[in-house]
Every structure is written in structure tokens, then in C-alpha cells.
Amino acid sequence: MVLRMPQSRRGLDSFENTVFLLGLLLLCRPQGIICDYDTCSSSDNDCGSFSEGGWTSAVVYHDTPGSKRCTIPERPASTSIEEFLSEFAFTQPVIFHNLTDNSEFRELCKRSNLLEKFGDSVVTTSSSNTYSYGRSKIKLSSYIERHIEPTRVSAFANETHYWFGEHESSVWDPLLSRYRPPVYSLPGHIGASSFGIGGPGSGVPFHFHGPGFGEVIYGAKRWFLYPPSYTPSFHPNRTTLHWVVHDYPDLAQTGNLPLECTLRPGDVVYFPDRWWHATLNLETSVFISWFLSPV
């Protein structure tokens, strides 16, 4: 049987949403439950599966094109600071495994612990487009219990909000101070943390800034990177999920695929200055970034 894509935008959205709903049916099928987008939510114990820490995982997103590839260099935690500076700091990204022991921080980031200690705290969510110009404030409990839903392929990035990067230090310092950052740095730079939680299919399209590290505490986050010398083709108001489904397969044909890999708990990626990068949360993911800035 040949599956033909509809030609109109309206037809395409309908087709994508049908595929999305079928994916959710598959997600819920292990429990023998028939559910759709309106009933299969991240806070519903009857739909989906739960990863360690009480966060939901949506296995449908693990089958996006190229999800098994890992082309970013990987190094052990025993890598010396000298090797980091000479091979990666200024030239290419790298992934480290179990770089620091963040088991205490990870315990604090369990769903139940965050709801108990910070549920009434107000967080600022940002739109998931390249410029992240949309802002909205919401209690963390409402965000976790009602707004971490699987992202639709057809959704526009400015309509998709998730929490990353913005937090009041007076509220979140007691938690973030327990994080043990990577042992590596750059000469004349200091680090600053950025914490967030994103639902399945969420993420940020391609953008760039200064150097830094990204670590997954819970879940699974897919990273895509291009060097500063190459500008990737993408729509700034389309989600990374849309780019992966619609644009990524063409890149495989032309040989212009990015460096990429899926990070899991304990994995840390380093990206040099001005490297393009985009992210896609394959599951509900708790993550933290450690950005390096000149003194």
C-alpha cells in the first residue's frame, strides 16, 4: 500500500494529527487502554509509561528519523582538562558520560520532590521558537500537572511553551546550588546554570550563543549541532519535532546531516562558542545547562 501525503496545508495538518493520535494509541496500548490526545496526558497514570523519577516517557518519539544515530565524539570522565582544551574546547562538541556525581541533585529533581518543595513557585515559560520571545508565567504545579503534553508535529513553535532558562535565584538557588557542574571550563570564563523541564516532543529550534554544557537529569534529549561555518536551513517558527519529521530525511539524502546524539541521565554534551544547536526531548526531560561567559 502506498501512503500519499495530502497536498493542502489543512490536509497536511489533519494527516499529521492522525499520525500523532495513532502514536498515542500505541503509547497507551501496553496498558490495554484506548486513549487520544485529550485523555492521554503526561499527568495521567493510565497512559504512557513512567521513567525513573516519576516523569512520563512517550516512546512514540524514540522512533523519529535518525533517532539511533550518535555522531558526536564521546570521551570518558577521566579525560584530562588539557585534552579537553586541546581537542574540543574551541573546535568541536564532545559528550562525556558520568562526568560528575549528581545523584543528590537528581534525587531532588524527582517529580514528587519538585512538586512538594516548589509546586507553588511561579516559573516563566518561553515559546519554543528560535528567538524564544513569547513569555508566560505559571505555577510549577500547574505546568507539571497540566501543560507537559506531547507536542503535535503540526504545532507552531510560538504556540508551544516550555520552561527552560528563566528562574528567580532567590527561589531556585537552594536547588541549583546542589548541582555539581562539569569539571572543565575555559580560561577567563565563569559558569552559570539554567534549569528546565520539557514534555515529549518539546525542544528549541536551531540557535547559537556562547559555549556551554548540557546535562540530562531525567528523560532523553536529542541534540543536533552544526559548526559556525555552516548555517542550517530551518523555519524559526517551526518546532524541532517538525524539522526532524519533514526536513531531516532530505538532509540524509544530501549528506548535510548535523552532528547529533541522544543524551540520557548522566550524559553531558559540550558545545563550543557560536555552534548552531537544536534540541528535541524524546521523553519528559529534566535538564540543566552550564553556560560559560567571559569574566
C-alpha positions, 0 to 999 in steps of 0.5 A: 500500500502506498501512503500519499501525503495530502497536498493542502496545508489543512490536509497536511495538518489533519494527516499529521494529527492522525499520525500523532493520535495513532502514536498515542494509541500505541503509547497507551496500548501496553496498558490495554487502554484506548486513549487520544490526545485529550485523555492521554496526558503526561499527568495521567497514570493510565497512559504512557509509561513512567521513567525513573523519577516519576516523569512520563516517557512517550516512546512514540518519539524514540522512533523519529528519523535518525533517532539511533544515530550518535555522531558526536565524539564521546570521551570518558570522565577521566579525560584530562582538562588539557585534552579537553582544551586541546581537542574540543574546547574551541573546535568541536562538541564532545559528550562525556558520560558520568562526568560528575556525581549528581545523584543528590541533585537528581534525587531532588529533581524527582517529580514528587520532590519538585512538586512538594518543595516548589509546586507553588513557585511561579516559573516563566515559560518561553515559546519554543521558537528560535528567538524564544520571545513569547513569555508566560508565567505559571505555577510549577504545579500547574505546568507539571500537572497540566501543560507537559503534553506531547507536542503535535508535529503540526504545532507552531513553535510560538504556540508551544511553551516550555520552561527552560532558562528563566528562574528567580535565584532567590527561589531556585538557588537552594536547588541549583546550588546542589548541582555539581557542574562539569569539571572543565571550563575555559580560561577567563570564563565563569559558569552559570546554570539554567534549569528546565523541564520539557514534555515529549516532543518539546525542544528549541529550534536551531540557535547559537550563543556562547559555549556551554554544557548540557546535562540530562537529569531525567528523560532523553534529549536529542541534540543536533549541532552544526559548526559556525561555518555552516548555517542550517536551513530551518523555519524559526517558527517551526518546532524541532519535532517538525524539522526532524519529521519533514526536513531531516530525511532530505538532509540524509539524502544530501549528506548535510546531516548535523552532528547529533546524539541522544543524551540520557541521565548522566550524559553531558554534551559540550558545545563550543562558542557560536555552534548552531544547536537544536534540541528535541526531548524524546521523553519528559526531560529534566535538564540543566545547562552550564553556560560559560561567559567571559569574566 
